[in-house]
Amino acid sequence: MAVLLFPPKNTASVRVFCFPFAGGNASAYLKLISQLPEWLDVFLVEMPGHGTRAQEALVNDIQTLSGQLYQELKGYCDRPYAL
């Protein structure tokens, strides 16, 4: 499962994981990215069944989804971050 739309910036000191609103997709945050400082790394999280992942099945179980997200995002929590 590929949840991130852009690769991480190795020079950023803080990471922010942006989750779309219910039924939305990560493109809701695209305008925001250009207005943020370089020291902030923004991760746009794309959920299964939405946006660029529309061909995938929706995950209706929050425990399953949270487990999948954990597996995908844990490697990017090596510096301060916010959700």
URQUI-V130611 format. One record per backbone hydrogen bond with DSSP energy under -1.0 kcal/mol. CO is the residue of the C=O (numbers start at 0). NH is the residue of the N-H. If there is no record, write none. Layout:
<<CO NH> <CO NH>>
This chain:
<<2 45> <8 11> <13 40> <14 81> <15 42> <17 44> <20 23> <24 27> <25 28> <26 29> <28 32> <31 34> <32 35> <36 39> <38 12> <38 13> <40 15> <42 17> <43 4> <46 49> <49 52> <50 53> <52 48> <52 55> <60 64> <61 65> <62 66> <63 67> <64 68> <65 69> <66 70> <67 71> <68 72> <69 73> <72 75> <73 76> <79 14> <81 16>>
